[in-house]
């Protein structure tokens, strides 16, 4: 019974990855400037690929606050994607090989080089 209470009152955060893609099936080349720099935006960044967006919430005590923040950040991203969409997972259903995957570009600063 004590194990159930371990997580009660704790803070929860989420990292949600999605692939950005365009139609017809192609990967976008760059992280959208309207979303901020992927190296310095702590809530919207990229992973190993320019096409792999990562949404990061701060920690919350209440689950509803976490879900609301995640919903809000999704809506912000969709408003700035233009002709792109988000694949619901980080793995596409069809994969055509490594050559077409755009590697993440974090800039030319000392930190990002």
C-alpha positions in Angstrom: 0.0 0.0 0.0 2.8 2.5 0.7 4.0 2.2 -2.9 0.8 3.8 -4.2 1.5 7.0 -2.3 5.1 7.4 -3.5 4.0 9.3 -6.7 1.2 11.2 -5.1 2.0 14.9 -4.8 5.0 14.5 -7.1 5.7 16.7 -10.1 5.2 15.4 -13.6 6.6 16.6 -16.9 6.4 15.2 -20.5 8.7 15.1 -23.5 6.6 14.5 -26.6 8.3 13.7 -29.9 6.6 14.0 -33.3 7.8 13.9 -36.9 7.1 17.0 -39.0 6.3 16.1 -42.5 4.9 17.8 -45.7 2.8 16.4 -48.5 3.7 14.8 -50.8 5.7 12.7 -48.4 8.9 14.6 -47.7 10.7 15.7 -44.6 11.1 19.5 -43.9 14.5 20.9 -44.2 14.7 23.3 -41.3 13.2 23.9 -37.9 10.6 26.7 -38.3 12.0 30.1 -37.2 8.6 31.0 -35.7 9.1 28.2 -33.1 12.4 29.8 -31.8 15.9 28.4 -31.9 15.9 24.7 -31.2 19.1 25.0 -29.2 17.8 27.7 -26.8 14.0 27.1 -26.7 13.5 24.9 -23.7 9.9 23.9 -24.7 10.2 23.4 -28.5 13.3 21.8 -29.8 14.6 19.1 -32.2 16.1 15.8 -31.6 18.7 14.2 -34.0 16.8 15.3 -37.1 15.4 18.6 -38.3 12.1 16.8 -38.9 11.9 15.4 -35.3 10.3 18.1 -33.1 10.3 17.7 -29.3 7.8 19.4 -27.1 8.9 19.7 -23.5 6.6 20.6 -20.6 7.8 22.0 -17.3 6.9 19.8 -14.3 3.5 20.2 -12.8 1.9 18.9 -9.6 -1.5 18.4 -11.1 -2.0 16.2 -14.2 -4.7 18.5 -15.7 -2.2 21.4 -15.7 0.4 19.2 -17.5 -2.2 18.1 -20.1 -3.4 21.7 -20.6 0.2 22.9 -21.1 0.8 20.1 -23.6 -2.4 21.0 -25.5 -1.4 24.7 -25.5 2.1 24.0 -26.9 0.7 21.7 -29.6 -1.8 24.4 -30.7 1.1 27.0 -30.8 3.2 24.7 -32.9 0.3 23.9 -35.3 -0.3 27.7 -35.8 3.3 28.1 -37.0 3.8 25.0 -39.2 2.4 26.5 -42.4 2.2 23.5 -44.8 3.6 20.9 -42.4 1.8 18.3 -40.2 2.9 16.3 -37.2 3.0 12.5 -37.4 1.7 11.3 -34.1 4.8 9.2 -33.2 8.5 9.6 -33.6 8.7 6.7 -36.1 7.1 7.0 -39.6 5.0 4.2 -41.0 7.1 4.2 -44.2 10.8 4.7 -44.3 12.8 5.2 -47.5 16.4 5.0 -46.1 18.8 7.2 -44.2 19.8 9.5 -47.1 16.6 11.6 -46.9 16.8 12.3 -43.1 17.8 15.9 -42.5 20.2 16.0 -39.5 19.5 18.6 -36.9 21.2 22.0 -37.3 21.7 23.8 -34.0 23.6 26.8 -35.3 27.2 28.0 -35.4 27.7 29.1 -31.8 30.3 27.5 -29.6 27.5 25.5 -27.9 25.8 24.6 -31.2 28.9 23.9 -33.3 
